[in-house]
Amino acid sequence: MAPRKHIIGGTAPLSVDSRQRRILDELQARGSCTYREFEKLLGVSSMTVRRDVDVLAKRDALIKTLGGAQYSNVPQFLYETALSERIAVNRAEKDIIADSALKLVQPQQTLYLDGSSTCIALARLLAKAQFALTVITNSAIIAMEVGVSPTAKVLCLGGDYDPQSASFVGVLAEEACVKFFVDTAFMSTKAFLPEEGMFESSIAALRIKQLMAQRSAKLVLLVDHSKFGQRSLCRVVAIEAIHTVVTDAKSPRAALEVLRKGGRQVVVAGGSEPEEPKAA
């Protein structure tokens, strides 16, 4: 008698070819995934997922990253940095925050996107939406992500290349900032205090954020719950300069109320429609 296949939950397991096709389909749709996300998608062990990813990487069908894999249309060297670690942290929250941020964008606008992992997620959505936009950025990755759209114009700030953030920084980038004015600047942050503002530890990057915040009609902060209540080396942007905060449902309610009372618009990603700020 032939051995019976092990069946989980009444469903036969996928074949190797089917699993690998699902992996590639998911990467094409999302850009990148963690090993844990693949495990849930396929219903298999971590070892099985890693084995499939290794096989596909050898075929150049995908690119392995720290903790997962990415679609192979982006050069590997851009993700072999500290940025790859940040991309994997709170990925689900960043994706839904980016989805809500997309709803704040109108065709024909000029936008600025910083080099944060959340803005990278937004850049992918902008490319898929194919809005007619002008996008200014100091991030090499965001320039490439948005650049695949036939309807978007990308302007990249030059300067010194920082391999840890895959972004351009320094005097040349700072000088370029003052030449532009944007409708909306989308930024994330290392740490955030609702009473004070955005904080960063990277001296090289913070000056560019400050300049572009000054050159924007509206500043939108994309920040997941893990950043709330934290203070880093330097305050980059005061809370008064932030128009809208887009966050996830895990963020502390008391902090969100402080933002609303202070006049900020608060968008809770995955929740109801954006709430208008309350009068201070």
C-alpha positions as CSV (number, residue, x, y, z in Angstrom):
1,M,0.0,0.0,0.0
2,A,1.4,3.4,-0.9
3,P,2.1,5.7,2.0
4,R,-0.5,8.3,2.7
5,K,0.3,12.0,2.5
6,H,0.2,13.9,5.7
7,I,-2.8,16.2,5.6
8,I,-3.2,19.3,7.8
9,G,-6.7,20.6,8.6
10,G,-8.2,18.4,5.9
11,T,-6.2,20.1,3.1
12,A,-3.4,18.3,1.2
13,P,-0.1,20.2,1.4
14,L,1.1,22.1,-1.6
15,S,3.7,20.6,-3.8
16,V,7.2,22.1,-4.0
17,D,6.5,23.8,-7.3
18,S,3.2,25.2,-6.0
19,R,4.8,26.5,-2.9
20,Q,7.5,28.3,-4.8
21,R,5.0,29.8,-7.3
22,R,3.0,31.1,-4.3
23,I,6.2,32.6,-2.9
24,L,7.0,34.4,-6.1
25,D,3.4,35.6,-6.6
26,E,3.4,37.1,-3.1
27,L,6.7,38.8,-3.6
28,Q,5.6,40.3,-6.9
29,A,2.4,41.6,-5.2
30,R,4.0,42.9,-2.1
31,G,7.7,43.5,-2.9
32,S,9.1,41.7,0.1
33,C,8.0,39.3,2.8
34,T,9.4,37.8,6.0
35,Y,10.0,34.1,6.6
36,R,7.2,34.2,9.2
37,E,4.8,35.6,6.7
38,F,5.6,32.9,4.2
39,E,5.1,30.2,6.9
40,K,1.5,31.6,7.6
41,L,0.8,31.9,3.9
42,L,1.9,28.3,3.0
43,G,1.1,26.5,6.3
44,V,4.6,25.0,6.4
45,S,7.6,25.1,8.8
46,S,10.3,27.7,8.8
47,M,12.8,25.1,7.6
48,T,10.7,24.4,4.5
49,V,10.2,28.1,3.7
50,R,14.0,28.7,4.0
51,R,14.7,25.8,1.8
52,D,12.3,27.0,-0.9
53,V,13.8,30.6,-0.7
54,D,17.3,29.2,-1.0
55,V,16.3,27.3,-4.2
56,L,14.7,30.4,-5.7
57,A,17.6,32.6,-4.8
58,K,20.0,30.3,-6.6
59,R,17.8,30.8,-9.7
60,D,17.9,34.6,-9.2
61,A,14.1,34.5,-8.9
62,L,14.2,36.4,-5.7
63,I,16.7,38.2,-3.4
64,K,17.3,37.0,0.2
65,T,17.2,39.6,2.9
66,L,17.7,39.6,6.6
67,G,14.7,37.7,7.8
68,G,13.0,37.1,4.5
69,A,13.1,37.8,0.8
70,Q,12.3,40.5,-1.7
71,Y,11.3,40.6,-5.4
72,S,14.3,40.5,-7.6
73,N,13.7,43.7,-9.6
74,V,15.6,45.8,-7.0
75,P,19.4,45.5,-6.8
76,Q,20.5,43.3,-3.9
77,F,23.1,45.7,-2.6
78,L,20.5,48.3,-1.7
79,Y,19.0,45.9,0.9
80,E,22.2,44.6,2.4
81,T,22.3,47.4,4.9
82,A,20.8,48.2,8.3
83,L,17.7,49.3,6.4
84,S,16.8,45.7,5.7
85,E,16.4,45.1,9.5
86,R,14.1,48.1,9.8
87,I,12.0,46.9,6.9
88,A,11.2,43.6,8.7
89,V,10.2,45.3,12.0
90,N,6.4,45.8,12.4
91,R,6.0,45.1,8.7
92,A,2.2,44.5,8.9
93,E,1.6,47.8,10.6
94,K,3.9,49.7,8.2
95,D,1.9,48.3,5.2
96,I,-1.5,49.4,6.5
97,I,-0.1,52.8,7.5
98,A,1.2,53.2,3.9
99,D,-2.1,52.1,2.5
100,S,-3.9,54.8,4.6
101,A,-1.2,57.4,3.6
102,L,-1.9,56.7,-0.1
103,K,-5.5,57.9,0.4
104,L,-4.0,61.3,1.3
105,V,-2.4,61.7,-2.1
106,Q,-4.0,63.5,-5.0
107,P,-2.9,63.3,-8.7
108,Q,-0.7,66.1,-9.9
109,Q,0.8,66.8,-6.5
110,T,4.5,67.2,-5.7
111,L,5.5,65.0,-2.8
112,Y,8.6,64.4,-0.7
113,L,9.3,60.9,0.8
114,D,12.1,60.3,3.2
115,G,14.2,57.1,3.2
116,S,12.3,55.4,6.0
117,S,11.0,51.8,5.6
118,T,7.4,53.0,5.9
119,C,7.9,55.5,3.1
120,I,9.4,52.6,1.0
121,A,6.1,50.8,1.5
122,L,4.2,53.9,0.4
123,A,6.5,54.3,-2.7
124,R,5.5,50.8,-3.9
125,L,1.8,51.7,-3.6
126,L,2.3,55.0,-5.4
127,A,4.0,53.2,-8.3
128,K,1.1,50.7,-8.5
129,A,-1.5,53.5,-8.4
130,Q,0.2,55.2,-11.3
131,F,-0.8,58.7,-10.3
132,A,0.6,61.6,-12.2
133,L,3.0,62.9,-9.5
134,T,6.3,64.5,-8.9
135,V,8.2,62.7,-6.1
136,I,11.3,64.2,-4.5
137,T,13.4,62.0,-2.3
138,N,16.9,61.5,-1.0
139,S,16.4,57.7,-1.0
140,A,17.9,55.6,-3.7
141,I,15.4,52.8,-3.0
142,I,12.4,55.1,-3.2
143,A,13.6,56.6,-6.4
144,M,13.7,53.1,-8.0
145,E,10.4,52.0,-6.5
146,V,8.5,55.1,-7.7
147,G,10.5,55.2,-10.9
148,V,8.9,52.1,-12.4
149,S,5.6,54.1,-12.7
150,P,5.2,55.5,-16.2
151,T,3.2,58.5,-14.9
152,A,5.5,59.6,-12.0
153,K,8.4,62.0,-12.2
154,V,11.2,61.4,-9.7
155,L,13.7,64.0,-8.6
156,C,16.5,62.6,-6.4
157,L,18.5,64.9,-4.1
158,G,22.2,64.3,-4.7
159,G,25.0,64.3,-2.1
160,D,27.0,61.8,-0.1
161,Y,25.7,58.2,-0.3
162,D,25.0,56.7,3.1
163,P,25.0,52.9,2.7
164,Q,23.2,52.3,6.0
165,S,20.1,54.1,4.9
166,A,20.6,53.8,1.1
167,S,20.0,57.6,1.1
168,F,21.9,60.7,0.0
169,V,22.9,63.1,2.8
170,G,25.4,65.9,3.4
171,V,25.9,69.5,2.2
172,L,25.0,68.9,-1.5
173,A,21.7,67.2,-0.5
174,E,20.9,70.0,2.0
175,E,21.6,72.7,-0.7
176,A,19.2,70.9,-3.1
177,C,16.4,70.9,-0.6
178,V,16.0,74.7,-0.6
179,K,15.3,74.6,-4.4
180,F,12.0,72.8,-4.0
181,F,8.6,73.3,-2.5
182,V,6.2,70.3,-2.1
183,D,2.5,69.9,-1.5
184,T,3.0,67.1,1.1
185,A,6.1,65.7,2.8
186,F,5.8,62.1,4.1
187,M,8.2,61.2,6.8
188,S,8.7,58.6,9.5
189,T,10.8,58.9,12.6
190,K,13.0,56.9,15.0
191,A,11.1,58.2,18.1
192,F,8.0,60.2,18.7
193,L,6.5,62.2,21.6
194,P,3.0,63.6,20.9
195,E,3.7,66.6,23.1
196,E,7.1,67.4,21.5
197,G,7.6,66.0,18.0
198,M,9.9,63.8,16.0
199,F,13.3,62.6,17.2
200,E,16.3,61.0,15.3
201,S,19.7,59.7,16.1
202,S,21.2,60.1,12.6
203,I,22.8,63.6,12.4
204,A,23.4,63.2,8.7
205,A,19.7,62.7,7.9
206,L,18.0,65.0,10.4
207,R,19.0,68.2,8.7
208,I,17.4,67.1,5.4
209,K,14.1,66.3,7.2
210,Q,14.1,69.7,8.9
211,L,14.7,71.5,5.6
212,M,12.0,69.5,3.7
213,A,9.5,70.0,6.6
214,Q,10.0,73.7,6.1
215,R,9.5,73.4,2.4
216,S,6.2,71.6,2.5
217,A,2.6,72.9,2.7
218,K,1.7,69.8,4.7
219,L,3.8,67.4,6.8
220,V,2.4,63.9,7.3
221,L,4.1,61.7,9.9
222,L,3.9,57.9,9.3
223,V,4.6,56.3,12.7
224,D,3.8,52.9,14.1
225,H,2.9,52.3,17.7
226,S,6.4,51.2,18.7
227,K,7.8,54.7,18.2
228,F,5.4,56.4,20.7
229,G,6.7,57.6,24.0
230,Q,10.3,57.4,22.8
231,R,13.0,60.1,22.7
232,S,16.1,59.9,20.7
233,L,19.3,62.0,20.3
234,C,17.8,65.1,18.7
235,R,14.4,66.6,18.1
236,V,14.1,67.0,14.4
237,V,10.7,68.5,13.9
238,A,8.5,70.2,16.5
239,I,5.0,68.9,16.9
240,E,3.5,72.2,15.8
241,A,5.0,71.6,12.3
242,I,3.2,68.3,11.8
243,H,-0.2,68.5,10.2
244,T,-1.3,64.8,10.1
245,V,-0.2,61.7,12.0
246,V,-0.9,58.3,10.4
247,T,-0.5,55.4,12.8
248,D,-1.8,51.9,13.5
249,A,-4.5,50.7,15.9
250,K,-2.0,49.6,18.6
251,S,-0.9,53.1,19.3
252,P,-1.9,54.4,22.8
253,R,-5.3,56.1,22.8
254,A,-4.1,58.7,25.3
255,A,-1.4,59.8,23.0
256,L,-3.7,60.0,20.0
257,E,-6.1,62.2,22.1
258,V,-3.2,64.5,22.9
259,L,-2.5,64.9,19.2
260,R,-6.1,65.7,18.4
261,K,-6.4,68.2,21.2
262,G,-3.2,69.8,19.9
263,G,-4.7,70.4,16.5
264,R,-3.2,67.4,14.6
265,Q,-5.3,65.3,12.2
266,V,-5.1,61.6,13.3
267,V,-5.5,58.7,10.9
268,V,-5.7,55.3,12.5
269,A,-4.8,52.9,9.7
270,G,-7.3,50.1,9.2
271,G,-9.9,52.0,11.2
272,S,-12.6,54.5,10.4
273,E,-12.2,57.6,8.2
274,P,-9.6,60.2,9.2
275,E,-10.6,62.2,12.3
276,E,-10.4,66.0,12.0
277,P,-8.3,67.7,14.6
278,K,-10.1,69.2,17.6
279,A,-9.7,72.9,18.5
280,A,-6.8,73.4,20.9
